Amino acid sequence: MENKKSLYRIYRPKNLDQVAGHEEIKEILSIQVERNNFPHALLFSGQRGTGKTSMAKIFAKMINCENLNNNKSCDDCKSCLEFNRNANPDILEMDAASNNGVDEIRNINNNVNTLPTISKFKVYIIDEVHMLTNSAFNALLKTLEEPPAHVIFILATTEYFKIPATIISRCQIYNFKKISKESVEKKLIEISKAEGKEIDKEALQELFYMSEGSLRDALNLLEQTLIIAKETITINELKKVFYISTKEEKLNIIKNIFSKNSKNIIDYFENANNQGLDFQSTCIGLLNILKEIITFKMTNSLEVLSILEKKDIDQLSDIELKDLFCLSDNITNAYTKSKNSNINYQYILINILKTVAELTTHISVVNLNKKVNSSLPNNTLSKNEVKKENDIVTKPAKVYEETKTISQELQNELIIDQKKEVEAENEKLEKDRKKVFKEEEGESKLLNYQISTLCLETNNLISEVKVTDDQIFNLIVGATKEGRKIFEEKFELLIKESQDNEEDLKNTIYFYNVKVRAANDEAVLIVVEDSLTANWINNKFQDHEFRKLIFQKLGNEFAMICIDKYRWNHIKEEYMYRKKTNTLKQNYEKINAINYYTNLSKVENESIYLQRAKKLLKINIKVVD
């Protein structure tokens, strides 16, 4: 019994016009074939499932076709017929992932001088070429540089950066981007119809987001869904197979976030986690919905809407842009940090709840007056004294004065409320942290414990530590390989020795998953994922008792400099620029740890309670019945 072929094999394109996307590459290859002027070596680079191997085979078929018409193979000549049977002796495909040794390349070198059997050219397609060993690459160099006139090499890779520059310089490079949303959806509709099914718009969009621009992945997902689908493939069929969230569920998440309904958010995430929901796909879906809301609010054009409808936008019309950007940043941060991790559910939920705590609140005039009237003097406005809108406009001075009185009186009360809220949040975060320590193990335990500690301690963070570029450059100039290695080993040992003792772990979790980039006996530079984590660690080292404890554990005093990866990229570029222009200070100035911490610049922010209170006071007041 013959196994059923996968959809991506059944519907593999046979001509360039059947290839989804890559219009520029198709045009270039077509012109080269038409003019009979193409390179002897081509390198196709791009992510998985974007058509590199298919394009290589089509190109090999085209250049060997005897009756090519408008860049379409005839499928009648001997070369085409043998190609369609996967039996053309002159088109040879090699998988470098499993044939990556020097012997395989030597075998190619020994056979390149043999003339083609039935075709004009002998074509070697080497897939996943980055998997070749260094010896294999070296063996390929000479042949790749000066092959016989009848030989064409087509190399394909998903990891361009792993290929030696000597190989790249001998090839013509073609970069295969992610296939566009329109091209993937068009191909999915075409194949669904060929399989006797219809597919609705929401299901199409979800398949694209899940495939991340890979048509092969999208077809594999479609194939699984076709098994249970009846006449039309809908989001419900996808949800049964892949445990994804629908558009309505994502919209409800956003509505609950902006209505500060934390309980509903937590309940949804816990239920979804128990059902095995794909939270990575949910994050991408949320970001795409937020993108449409933001672009609509900035352009007021319905043309930007492809996922949402006007009625969906109307329900979210009161949300401020800064809050939308805040939520987008936090979801992006959660997605990036938790990708391919088994803790994505917890981290994504924590970042969403963090957003809820940061949002600007909208309070109606009725609710405002209820609170004001219960605590303010009689000369302030009551609900009964609120006039019609045009009456208020005619008396701006009075309204301003009374509003100012309300804000002044509310501030103290709101600060107390926010202090209680922060204390309640901290209590819950502390319980969550203890639960993580008791119930989780391994890397998941350490990462979740670090996240919990970060959320708990940054909740009350009111200052930002400033480290200058010159301080960092000075350390880099004076850094040694030995110093970096010592600190890497010390940090790793700290975590290892403390992971079974919660009191010890509280003091050492800061060093988990940090990258030591420069160090000597006097200072160390570490790089973390984001600026919040960097400021958290820098602030912690302002605590004299904490420093004393860490210095005792590590055996010496040192200056700790922590930056995020984005600033580290800037530092590297600036360092190279200064070095190139001879503006880099080459003499290392010794770093005294005590002086470093004493003189470090700190920017004091307002009290966290006052910040939250101000967010409540900066409200959109609406007169309601």
GUTOR-993632 format. One record per residue (C-alpha): residue in three letters; x, y, z. Coordinates in Angstrom, 2 decimals, decimal comma. Each point is the difference from the previous one (the first is absolute). Last residue first. Layout:
BEGIN
- ala; X; Y; Z;
...
! end
This chain:
BEGIN
- asp; -27,17; 59,97; 32,53;
- val; 3,61; 0,39; -1,00;
- val; 2,30; 2,99; -0,26;
- lys; 3,43; -1,26; -1,05;
- ile; 3,27; 0,88; 1,62;
- asn; 3,10; -1,33; -1,77;
- ile; 2,47; -0,55; 2,79;
- lys; 3,33; 1,31; 1,15;
- leu; -0,88; -0,42; 3,67;
- leu; 0,25; -3,80; -0,11;
- lys; 3,41; 0,14; -1,61;
- lys; 0,98; 2,55; 2,59;
- ala; -0,96; -2,42; 2,76;
- arg; 2,13; -2,70; -1,56;
- gln; 3,05; 2,23; -0,11;
- leu; -0,67; 1,21; 3,54;
- tyr; -0,07; -3,56; 1,26;
- ile; 3,21; -0,88; -1,84;
- ser; 1,66; 2,96; 1,67;
- glu; 1,42; 2,37; -2,54;
- asn; 3,22; -0,84; -1,81;
- glu; 3,53; 0,55; 1,26;
- val; 2,69; -0,01; -2,66;
- lys; 3,19; -1,55; 1,32;
- ser; 3,60; 0,76; -1,01;
- leu; 2,67; -2,29; 1,44;
- asn; 2,45; 1,88; 2,21;
- thr; -0,32; -2,18; 3,10;
- tyr; -0,31; -3,28; -1,93;
- tyr; 3,17; 0,68; -2,04;
- asn; 1,91; 1,42; 2,98;
- ile; -0,54; -3,23; 1,95;
- ala; 0,91; -2,19; -3,00;
- asn; 3,21; 1,85; -0,87;
- ile; 0,52; -0,29; -3,74;
- lys; 3,50; 0,46; -1,43;
- glu; 0,17; 2,20; -3,07;
- tyr; 0,92; -1,89; -3,17;
- asn; 1,99; 1,97; -2,54;
- gln; -1,32; -0,45; -3,56;
- lys; -2,55; 2,83; -0,11;
- leu; -1,77; -0,62; -3,30;
- thr; 0,11; 2,94; -2,42;
- asn; 2,34; -1,70; -2,48;
- thr; -2,66; 0,11; -2,76;
- lys; -0,10; -3,79; -0,36;
- lys; 0,07; -0,58; 3,76;
- arg; -2,71; 2,56; 0,57;
- tyr; -2,18; -1,63; -2,69;
- met; 0,65; -3,51; 1,31;
- tyr; -0,97; 1,07; 3,54;
- glu; -3,10; 1,84; -1,27;
- glu; -1,21; -3,11; -1,84;
- lys; 0,68; -2,27; 2,98;
- ile; -1,64; 2,44; 2,45;
- his; -3,10; 0,31; -2,20;
- asn; -0,38; -3,79; -0,11;
- trp; 0,45; -0,07; 3,80;
- arg; -2,71; 2,66; 0,31;
- tyr; -2,42; -2,32; -1,77;
- lys; 1,15; -3,00; 2,07;
- asp; -0,86; 1,65; 3,32;
- ile; 2,60; 1,43; 2,37;
- cys; 1,47; -1,07; 3,38;
- ile; 3,17; 1,44; 1,50;
- met; 1,14; -1,52; 3,31;
- ala; 3,11; 1,50; 1,63;
- phe; 1,99; -2,56; 1,97;
- glu; 0,82; -1,07; 3,56;
- asn; 1,49; -3,47; 0,45;
- gly; -0,69; -3,56; 1,19;
- leu; -3,14; -0,82; -1,98;
- lys; -2,20; -0,80; 3,03;
- gln; 1,39; 2,87; 2,09;
- phe; -0,36; 2,45; -2,90;
- ile; -3,60; -1,16; -0,42;
- leu; -0,85; 0,55; 3,69;
- lys; 1,71; 3,41; 0,17;
- arg; -1,78; 1,06; -3,18;
- phe; -3,37; -0,96; 1,47;
- glu; 0,75; 1,91; 3,22;
- his; 1,07; 3,11; -1,97;
- asp; -3,12; 0,05; -2,20;
- gln; 0,99; 1,90; -3,16;
- phe; 0,69; -3,41; -1,55;
- lys; -3,75; -0,65; -0,06;
- asn; -0,49; 3,14; -2,08;
- asn; 2,41; -1,25; -2,68;
- ile; -1,81; -3,38; -0,06;
- trp; -3,47; 1,55; -0,40;
- asn; 1,28; 2,57; -2,51;
- ala; 1,32; -2,82; -2,20;
- thr; -3,20; -2,04; 0,36;
- leu; -2,13; 2,99; -1,07;
- ser; 2,43; 0,81; -2,83;
- asp; -0,50; -3,36; -1,72;
- glu; 1,66; -3,34; -0,78;
- val; 3,07; 0,10; 2,24;
- val; 3,67; 0,91; -0,51;
- ile; 2,68; -0,14; 2,70;
- leu; 3,06; 2,24; 0,41;
- val; 2,36; -0,90; 2,85;
- ala; 2,36; 2,06; 2,11;
- glu; 3,22; 0,00; 2,03;
- asp; 1,72; -3,33; -0,69;
- asn; -0,87; 0,13; -3,71;
- ala; -3,21; -0,32; -1,97;
- ala; -1,73; 0,36; -3,36;
- arg; -3,04; -1,61; -1,66;
- val; -1,42; -2,19; 2,80;
- lys; -3,43; -1,13; -1,19;
- val; -2,74; -0,29; 2,63;
- asn; -2,26; -3,09; 0,19;
- tyr; -0,14; -0,07; 3,79;
- phe; 2,10; 2,62; 1,76;
- tyr; -2,92; 1,86; 1,60;
- ile; -1,19; -3,32; 1,51;
- thr; 2,84; 0,28; 2,54;
- asn; -1,56; 1,75; 3,00;
- lys; -3,44; -1,60; -0,09;
- leu; 1,68; -3,32; -0,85;
- asp; 1,82; -0,02; 3,36;
- glu; -3,25; 0,39; 1,95;
- glu; -1,70; -2,56; -2,25;
- asn; 2,60; -2,74; 0,46;
- asp; 0,02; -2,65; -2,74;
- gln; 1,15; 2,33; -2,79;
- ser; 2,78; 1,53; 2,15;
- glu; 3,05; -2,08; -0,92;
- lys; -0,75; -0,15; -3,74;
- ile; -0,88; 3,68; -0,23;
- leu; 3,22; 1,11; 1,69;
- leu; 2,06; -2,53; -2,02;
- glu; -1,23; 1,49; -3,29;
- phe; 0,75; 3,51; 1,21;
- lys; 3,52; -1,01; 1,10;
- glu; 0,77; -1,87; -3,24;
- glu; -1,06; 2,93; -2,17;
- phe; 1,91; 2,39; 2,28;
- ile; 3,22; -1,99; -0,34;
- lys; -0,36; -0,36; -3,80;
- arg; -0,45; 3,74; -0,42;
- gly; 3,07; 0,76; 2,08;
- glu; 2,10; -2,55; -1,91;
- lys; -1,01; 1,50; -3,32;
- thr; 1,12; 3,41; 1,24;
- ala; -1,70; 3,39; 0,21;
- gly; 1,87; 3,32; 0,32;
- val; -1,18; 1,51; -3,29;
- ile; -3,49; -1,44; 0,54;
- leu; -0,14; 1,50; 3,50;
- asn; 0,94; 3,46; -1,29;
- phe; -2,54; -0,32; -2,80;
- ile; -2,76; -0,70; 2,57;
- gln; 0,88; 3,01; 2,14;
- asp; 0,18; 2,13; -3,17;
- asp; -3,47; -1,16; -1,06;
- thr; -1,43; 1,35; 3,25;
- val; -1,82; -2,03; 2,64;
- lys; -3,26; 1,54; 1,24;
- val; -2,02; -1,73; 2,74;
- glu; -3,75; 0,60; -0,13;
- ser; -2,03; 0,61; 3,13;
- ile; -3,47; -0,75; 1,38;
- leu; -0,21; -3,81; -0,06;
- asn; -2,95; -1,19; 2,08;
- asn; -1,58; -2,38; -2,53;
- thr; 3,51; -0,67; -1,31;
- glu; 0,60; -2,26; 3,01;
- leu; -2,98; -2,32; -0,36;
- cys; 0,01; -0,19; -3,79;
- leu; 3,73; -0,78; -0,09;
- thr; -0,32; -2,56; 2,79;
- ser; -2,80; -1,78; -1,86;
- ile; 1,99; 0,05; -3,26;
- gln; 3,11; -1,37; 1,77;
- tyr; -2,03; -2,76; 1,63;
- asn; -1,57; -0,85; -3,36;
- leu; 3,42; -0,27; -1,64;
- leu; 1,52; -2,02; 2,83;
- lys; -2,93; -2,42; 0,28;
- ser; -0,25; -0,53; -3,76;
- glu; 3,74; -0,67; -0,19;
- gly; -0,24; -2,89; 2,45;
- glu; -3,03; -0,63; 2,21;
- glu; -3,37; 1,48; 0,90;
- glu; -2,31; -0,57; 2,97;
- lys; 1,67; 1,45; 3,08;
- phe; 1,96; 2,91; -1,53;
- val; -2,83; 0,96; -2,37;
- lys; -2,53; -0,04; 2,85;
- lys; 2,23; 2,27; 2,09;
- arg; 0,16; 2,47; -2,90;
- asp; -3,76; -0,11; -0,51;
- lys; -0,57; 0,74; 3,68;
- glu; 2,41; 2,96; -0,20;
- leu; -1,79; 1,27; -3,12;
- lys; -3,34; -0,12; 1,81;
- glu; 1,34; 1,99; 2,96;
- asn; 1,65; 2,47; -2,37;
- glu; -3,27; 0,56; -1,83;
- ala; -1,84; 0,63; 3,28;
- glu; 2,69; 2,47; 1,10;
- val; -0,22; 1,74; -3,38;
- glu; -3,79; 0,31; 0,33;
- lys; 0,24; 1,34; 3,56;
- lys; 2,50; 2,62; -1,15;
- gln; -2,27; 0,84; -2,93;
- asp; -2,94; 0,67; 2,30;
- ile; 2,13; 2,18; 2,30;
- ile; 1,26; 1,96; -3,01;
- leu; -3,59; 0,33; -1,20;
- glu; -1,11; 1,61; 3,26;
- asn; 2,87; 2,47; -0,02;
- gln; -0,59; 0,91; -3,66;
- leu; -3,75; 0,34; 0,19;
- glu; 0,09; 3,26; 1,93;
- gln; 2,38; 1,68; -2,44;
- ser; -1,82; -1,36; -3,03;
- ile; -3,38; 1,22; 1,24;
- thr; 1,34; 3,46; 0,83;
- lys; 1,60; 0,22; -3,45;
- thr; -3,29; -0,97; -1,60;
- glu; -1,68; 2,79; 1,95;
- glu; 2,47; 2,63; -1,18;
- tyr; -0,05; -1,20; -3,63;
- val; -3,81; -0,09; -0,08;
- lys; -0,19; 3,51; 1,43;
- ala; 2,44; 1,42; -2,53;
- pro; -1,62; -1,78; -2,97;
- lys; -3,48; 1,46; 0,49;
- thr; -1,63; 0,07; -3,46;
- val; 1,19; -3,57; -0,75;
- ile; -1,79; -1,32; 3,05;
- asp; -3,32; 1,39; -1,15;
- asn; 0,50; -1,55; -3,46;
- glu; 0,46; -3,48; 1,52;
- lys; -3,17; 0,16; 2,07;
- lys; 0,51; 0,68; 3,64;
- val; 1,56; -2,16; 2,73;
- glu; -1,39; 1,42; 3,25;
- asn; -2,09; -3,10; 0,77;
- lys; 3,12; -2,20; -0,21;
- ser; 1,76; 2,06; 2,65;
- leu; 2,57; 2,65; -0,67;
- thr; 2,23; 1,15; 2,84;
- asn; -0,95; 2,73; 2,55;
- asn; -1,41; -2,58; 2,43;
- pro; 3,38; -1,38; 0,98;
- leu; 1,28; -3,38; -1,35;
- ser; -0,15; -3,62; 1,18;
- ser; -3,25; -1,75; -0,98;
- asn; -0,77; 2,47; -2,73;
- val; 3,26; -0,76; -1,82;
- lys; -0,49; -3,79; -0,20;
- lys; -3,55; 0,19; -1,21;
- asn; 0,97; 2,89; -2,26;
- leu; 2,68; -2,06; -1,76;
- asn; -2,34; -2,93; -0,55;
- val; -2,62; 2,28; -1,57;
- val; 2,59; 1,90; -2,02;
- ser; 1,16; -3,27; -1,62;
- ile; 3,44; -1,45; 0,78;
- his; 2,56; -1,06; -2,64;
- thr; 3,08; -1,65; 1,49;
- thr; 3,52; 0,30; -1,47;
- leu; 1,62; -3,42; -0,08;
- glu; 3,06; -1,05; 2,02;
- ala; -1,59; -2,66; 2,22;
- val; -1,79; -1,59; -2,95;
- thr; 3,28; -0,06; -1,90;
- lys; 1,68; -1,96; 2,80;
- leu; -2,92; -2,42; -0,18;
- ile; 0,81; -0,51; -3,69;
- asn; 3,70; -0,47; 0,75;
- ile; -0,77; -2,54; 2,75;
- leu; -2,31; -1,95; -2,33;
- ile; 2,66; -0,15; -2,73;
- tyr; 2,61; -1,19; 2,51;
- gln; -2,22; -2,69; 1,50;
- tyr; -1,19; -1,46; -3,30;
- asn; 3,43; 0,20; -1,68;
- ile; 1,62; -2,16; 2,65;
- asn; 0,84; -3,04; -2,15;
- ser; 2,25; 2,04; -2,26;
- asn; 0,23; 0,10; -3,79;
- lys; -0,85; 3,72; 0,13;
- ser; -0,26; 1,27; 3,60;
- lys; 2,24; 3,05; -0,21;
- thr; -1,13; 1,22; -3,42;
- tyr; -3,71; -0,58; 0,60;
- ala; 0,09; 1,67; 3,43;
- asn; 1,82; 3,05; -1,35;
- thr; -2,41; 0,25; -2,92;
- ile; -2,96; -0,27; 2,40;
- asn; 1,46; 2,74; 2,22;
- asp; 0,75; 2,32; -2,91;
- ser; -3,45; -0,45; -1,56;
- leu; -1,72; 0,68; 3,35;
- cys; 1,94; 3,24; 0,48;
- phe; -0,62; 1,05; -3,62;
- leu; -3,74; -0,50; 0,48;
- asp; 0,15; 1,97; 3,26;
- lys; 1,83; 2,86; -1,73;
- leu; -2,62; -0,01; -2,76;
- glu; -2,89; 0,56; 2,40;
- ile; -2,92; -2,42; 0,10;
- asp; -3,38; 1,64; -0,47;
- ser; -0,65; -1,52; -3,48;
- leu; 0,21; -3,62; 1,11;
- gln; -3,63; -1,03; -0,63;
- asp; -0,04; 2,13; -3,17;
- ile; 3,01; -1,91; -1,37;
- asp; -1,88; -3,31; 0,20;
- lys; -3,04; 1,55; -1,73;
- lys; 2,24; 1,27; -2,81;
- glu; 1,28; -3,50; -0,71;
- leu; 3,27; -1,53; 1,07;
- ile; 2,42; -2,31; -1,79;
- ser; 0,59; 1,94; -3,23;
- leu; -0,38; 3,60; 1,16;
- val; 2,46; 2,55; -1,44;
- glu; -2,50; 1,00; -2,70;
- leu; -2,48; 1,17; 2,64;
- ser; 1,99; 3,22; 0,35;
- asn; 0,08; 2,11; 3,19;
- thr; 3,76; 0,29; -0,57;
- met; 1,46; -0,02; 3,54;
- lys; -2,92; -1,75; 1,70;
- phe; -0,19; -2,50; -2,88;
- thr; 3,74; -0,71; 0,16;
- ile; -0,20; -0,58; 3,77;
- ile; -3,06; -2,29; -0,15;
- glu; 1,51; -1,96; -2,90;
- lys; 3,34; -0,46; 1,78;
- leu; -1,83; -1,07; 3,17;
- ile; -1,78; -2,76; -1,97;
- asn; 3,31; -1,14; -1,50;
- leu; 1,65; 0,03; 3,42;
- leu; -2,81; -2,05; 1,53;
- gly; 0,28; -2,62; -2,77;
- ile; 3,78; -0,24; 0,44;
- cys; -0,46; -0,46; 3,73;
- thr; -2,71; -2,66; -0,52;
- ser; 2,31; -1,93; -2,34;
- gln; 2,67; -0,04; 2,72;
- phe; -2,65; -0,97; 2,56;
- asp; -0,87; -3,27; -1,78;
- leu; -2,82; -1,20; 2,28;
- gly; 0,51; -3,33; 1,81;
- gln; -3,47; -0,35; 1,50;
- asn; 1,31; 0,57; 3,55;
- asn; 1,84; 3,08; -1,29;
- ala; -3,21; 1,37; -1,50;
- asn; -1,83; -0,44; 3,29;
- glu; 2,79; 1,75; 1,89;
- phe; 0,24; 2,79; -2,58;
- tyr; -3,75; 0,63; -0,04;
- asp; -0,30; 0,02; 3,80;
- ile; 2,95; 2,42; 0,31;
- ile; -1,49; 2,41; -2,53;
- asn; -3,48; -0,20; 1,53;
- lys; 1,43; 0,73; 3,45;
- ser; 2,10; 2,92; -1,24;
- asn; -2,95; 1,99; -1,32;
- lys; 1,87; 3,27; -0,46;
- ser; -2,53; 1,22; -2,61;
- phe; 2,92; 0,46; -2,38;
- ile; 1,32; -3,50; 0,63;
- asn; -3,46; -1,59; -0,11;
- lys; -0,67; 1,59; -3,40;
- ile; 3,36; -1,23; -1,33;
- ile; -0,64; -3,55; 1,21;
- asn; -3,54; 0,15; -1,42;
- leu; 1,43; 1,00; -3,40;
- lys; 2,33; -3,00; 0,13;
- glu; -2,91; -2,31; 0,83;
- glu; -2,09; 1,44; -2,82;
- lys; 2,86; -0,49; -2,48;
- thr; 0,23; -3,65; 0,99;
- ser; 2,68; -1,51; 2,22;
- ile; 2,10; -2,97; -1,05;
- tyr; -0,08; -3,60; 1,21;
- phe; 1,47; -1,50; -3,21;
- val; -2,50; -2,63; -1,17;
- lys; -3,27; 1,07; 1,63;
- lys; 0,87; 3,71; -0,34;
- leu; 0,71; -0,39; -3,70;
- glu; -3,40; -1,60; -0,51;
- asn; -1,63; 2,87; 1,91;
- ile; 1,89; 2,58; -2,06;
- thr; -1,85; -1,23; -3,06;
- ile; 0,71; -2,45; -2,83;
- thr; -3,14; -0,35; -2,09;
- glu; -1,70; -3,12; -1,35;
- lys; 0,84; -2,38; 2,85;
- ala; 3,33; 0,47; 1,74;
- ile; 1,43; -2,81; 2,15;
- ile; 2,79; -1,28; -2,27;
- leu; 0,34; 3,32; -1,85;
- thr; 1,44; 1,57; 3,17;
- gln; 3,08; -2,22; -0,04;
- glu; 0,64; 0,82; -3,66;
- leu; -0,43; 3,72; 0,62;
- leu; 2,68; -0,06; 2,71;
- asn; 2,39; -1,83; -2,36;
- leu; -0,87; 2,48; -2,74;
- ala; 0,77; 2,97; 2,27;
- asp; 3,31; -1,56; 1,05;
- arg; 0,98; -0,42; -3,65;
- leu; -1,11; 3,56; -0,76;
- ser; 2,31; 1,43; 2,69;
- gly; -0,92; 3,61; 0,85;
- glu; -0,31; -0,54; 3,76;
- ser; -2,10; -3,18; -0,49;
- met; -2,22; 0,75; 3,01;
- tyr; -0,66; 3,55; -1,17;
- phe; -0,91; -1,21; -3,51;
- leu; -2,26; -2,76; 1,29;
- glu; -1,77; 2,54; 2,25;
- gln; -0,65; 2,35; -2,91;
- leu; -1,45; -2,75; -2,16;
- ala; -2,22; -1,24; 2,85;
- glu; -1,34; 3,53; 0,48;
- lys; -0,76; 0,39; -3,72;
- asp; -1,94; -3,24; -0,49;
- ile; 1,21; -3,13; -1,80;
- glu; -1,93; -1,99; -2,61;
- lys; 0,66; -3,67; -0,65;
- gly; 0,20; -2,35; -3,00;
- glu; 3,75; -0,77; 0,22;
- ala; 0,66; 2,20; -3,05;
- lys; -2,07; 2,69; 1,71;
- ser; 2,22; -0,22; 3,09;
- ile; 3,10; 0,14; -2,24;
- glu; -1,05; 3,27; -1,66;
- ile; -1,18; 1,58; 3,27;
- leu; 3,31; -0,92; 1,67;
- lys; 1,97; 1,42; -2,97;
- lys; -1,85; 3,33; 0,17;
- glu; 0,44; 0,15; 3,78;
- val; 3,77; -0,56; -0,28;
- ser; 0,37; 2,62; -2,76;
- glu; -2,10; 2,63; 1,84;
- lys; 1,88; -0,50; 3,29;
- ser; 3,37; 0,45; -1,70;
- ile; 2,52; -2,85; -0,17;
- lys; 2,82; 0,56; 2,44;
- lys; 3,03; 1,22; -1,93;
- phe; 2,13; -2,10; -2,35;
- asn; 3,39; 1,67; -0,47;
- tyr; 1,70; -0,83; -3,31;
- ile; 3,81; 0,10; -0,10;
- gln; 2,16; -0,58; -3,09;
- cys; 2,79; -2,28; 1,14;
- arg; 3,82; 0,00; 0,20;
- ser; 0,14; 2,68; 2,72;
- ile; -2,37; -2,04; 2,19;
- ile; 2,33; -3,02; -0,03;
- thr; 3,07; 1,99; 1,11;
- ala; -2,14; 1,81; 2,56;
- pro; -0,62; -3,30; 1,76;
- ile; -3,67; -0,99; 0,50;
- lys; -1,30; 0,13; 3,57;
- phe; -1,51; 3,50; -0,42;
- tyr; -2,33; -1,26; -2,74;
- glu; -1,92; -2,30; 2,33;
- thr; -3,09; -1,26; -1,89;
- thr; 2,09; -1,18; -2,93;
- ala; -0,22; -0,97; -3,68;
- leu; 2,88; -0,44; -2,44;
- ile; -0,58; -0,23; -3,76;
- phe; 3,07; -1,11; -1,98;
- ile; -0,01; -0,06; -3,82;
- val; 2,28; -2,22; -2,12;
- his; 0,27; -0,10; -3,83;
- ala; 2,71; 2,67; -0,24;
- pro; 2,27; -1,94; 2,39;
- pro; 0,24; 1,49; 3,50;
- glu; 2,50; 2,75; 0,83;
- glu; -0,79; 1,58; 3,39;
- leu; -2,36; -2,71; 1,29;
- thr; 2,46; -2,73; -0,99;
- lys; 2,82; 1,77; 1,84;
- leu; -2,02; 0,68; 3,16;
- leu; -1,79; -3,35; 0,45;
- ala; 2,85; -1,76; 1,81;
- asn; 0,31; 2,95; 2,38;
- phe; -3,72; -0,16; 0,76;
- ala; 0,27; -3,74; 0,69;
- ser; 2,96; 0,55; 2,33;
- asn; -1,93; 2,67; 1,90;
- thr; -2,91; -2,43; 0,42;
- leu; -3,18; 0,39; -2,04;
- met; -3,13; 0,89; 1,98;
- his; -0,20; 3,49; -1,53;
- val; -0,94; -1,67; -3,32;
- glu; -3,50; -0,78; 1,24;
- asp; -0,83; -1,19; -3,54;
- ile; 2,68; -0,57; -2,64;
- ile; -1,54; 0,07; -3,49;
- tyr; 2,55; -1,16; -2,63;
- val; -1,08; 0,69; -3,58;
- lys; 1,57; -1,73; -3,05;
- phe; -0,92; 2,12; -2,95;
- lys; -1,27; -0,53; -3,55;
- ser; -1,95; -3,14; 0,87;
- ile; -0,03; -3,70; -0,89;
- thr; 3,23; -1,42; 1,45;
- pro; 1,85; 3,13; 1,13;
- leu; 3,78; -0,08; -0,55;
- thr; 2,31; -1,47; 2,65;
- asn; 2,38; 2,68; 1,26;
- val; -2,11; 0,57; 3,11;
- asn; 0,33; -3,63; 1,12;
- asn; 3,23; -0,01; 2,04;
- asn; -0,81; 3,32; 1,66;
- ile; -3,45; -1,31; 1,00;
- asn; 1,60; -3,08; 1,63;
- arg; 2,48; 2,30; 1,72;
- ile; -2,98; 1,89; 1,44;
- glu; -1,50; -3,20; 1,41;
- asp; 3,37; -1,05; 1,45;
- val; 0,50; 3,39; 1,73;
- gly; -2,98; -0,64; 2,24;
- asn; -3,42; 1,60; 0,21;
- asn; -2,25; -2,67; -1,44;
- ser; -2,82; -0,07; 2,61;
- ala; -0,59; 3,75; 0,37;
- ala; 1,62; 0,60; -3,40;
- asp; -3,04; -1,43; -1,76;
- met; 1,10; -0,59; -3,60;
- glu; -2,07; 0,51; -3,15;
- leu; 1,30; -1,00; -3,44;
- ile; -1,54; 1,22; -3,21;
- asp; 1,85; -1,79; -2,83;
- pro; -1,36; -3,49; 0,63;
- asn; -3,63; 1,21; -0,30;
- ala; -2,03; -2,57; 1,94;
- asn; -2,37; 2,04; 2,14;
- arg; -2,78; -1,10; -2,41;
- asn; -0,68; 3,65; -0,85;
- phe; 3,74; 0,44; -0,64;
- glu; 0,05; -2,96; -2,38;
- leu; -2,83; 1,53; -2,03;
- cys; 1,61; 3,44; 0,06;
- ser; 3,39; -1,29; -1,25;
- lys; -1,62; -2,17; -2,69;
- cys; -2,05; 2,84; -1,42;
- asp; -3,73; 0,17; 0,61;
- asp; -0,40; 1,92; 3,29;
- cys; 0,42; 3,21; -2,04;
- ser; 1,60; 2,04; 2,75;
- lys; -1,42; 3,50; 0,38;
- asn; 2,26; 3,03; -0,32;
- asn; -2,17; 1,42; -2,80;
- asn; 0,49; -3,28; -1,95;
- leu; 2,91; -2,34; 0,76;
- asn; 0,25; -2,78; -2,59;
- glu; 3,23; -1,86; 0,87;
- cys; -0,34; 0,39; 3,77;
- asn; 3,35; -0,19; 1,82;
- ile; 0,10; 3,63; 1,22;
- met; -3,64; -0,22; 1,06;
- lys; 0,28; -3,30; 1,95;
- ala; 2,95; 1,25; 2,06;
- phe; -1,86; 3,25; 0,71;
- ile; -3,10; -1,95; 1,08;
- lys; 2,12; -2,19; 2,27;
- ala; 1,72; 2,99; 1,64;
- met; -3,33; 1,82; 0,42;
- ser; -1,48; -3,03; 1,77;
- thr; 3,08; -0,26; 2,24;
- lys; -0,20; 3,66; 1,01;
- gly; -3,80; 0,16; 0,31;
- thr; -0,64; 1,83; 3,27;
- gly; -0,33; -3,06; 2,24;
- arg; 2,92; 0,74; 2,31;
- gln; 1,53; 3,46; 0,22;
- gly; 2,17; 1,48; -2,73;
- ser; 3,08; -0,42; -2,21;
- phe; 0,26; -1,24; -3,59;
- leu; 3,64; -0,02; -1,17;
- leu; 0,65; -0,23; -3,75;
- ala; 3,11; -1,31; -1,77;
- his; 0,72; -0,15; -3,76;
- pro; -1,74; 3,31; -0,57;
- phe; -2,72; 0,57; -2,63;
- asn; 0,04; 1,44; -3,51;
- asn; -2,29; -1,89; -2,36;
- arg; -1,82; 3,28; -0,61;
- glu; -3,38; -1,55; 0,85;
- val; 1,54; -2,00; 2,84;
- gln; 1,52; 3,11; 1,57;
- ile; -3,20; 2,01; -0,51;
- ser; -2,08; -2,72; 1,68;
- leu; 2,43; -0,26; 2,92;
- ile; -0,20; 3,75; 0,63;
- glu; -3,81; 0,09; -0,24;
- lys; -0,46; -2,98; 2,30;
- ile; 2,34; 1,58; 2,56;
- glu; -1,96; 3,27; -0,08;
- glu; -3,40; -1,72; 0,27;
- his; 1,00; -2,04; 3,06;
- gly; -3,62; -0,92; 0,85;
- ala; -1,67; -3,39; -0,49;
- val; 1,58; -2,08; -2,78;
- gln; -2,51; -1,11; -2,66;
- asp; 1,21; 2,63; -2,49;
- leu; 3,52; -1,41; 0,28;
- asn; -1,03; -3,43; -1,28;
- lys; -0,51; -3,44; 1,58;
- pro; -1,18; 1,16; 3,43;
- arg; -0,23; -2,63; 2,77;
- tyr; -3,72; -0,77; 0,38;
- ile; 0,28; -3,70; 0,82;
- arg; 3,21; 0,52; 1,97;
- tyr; -1,34; 2,87; 2,15;
- leu; -3,24; -1,93; 0,44;
- ser; 1,76; -3,00; 1,52;
- lys; 0,10; -3,20; -2,03;
- lys; -2,14; -2,96; 1,03;
- asn; 2,06; -3,11; 0,72;
- glu; -0,17; -2,76; -2,60;
- met; -1,39; -3,40; 1,02;
! end
